[in-house]
């Protein structure tokens, strides 16, 4: 279910270290492009941890492999 205006916070894991990667809000279609970040390469990223918060539906944390 698309959730426009939800807050998203993304962490990445590189060589066993977890670091903040990107945050922001989903667009009107409920999407957030966490894979693209100006000036940062995702080549070394092993996986992402993604927090999604919505005032009506609560929070959810998912892990996603880097592509």
Secondary structure, DSSP 8 states (H G I E B T S, - for coil): ---TT-EEEEEEEETTEEEEEEEEE--TTS---TT--TT---TT--EEEEEEEETTTEEEEEEEE--
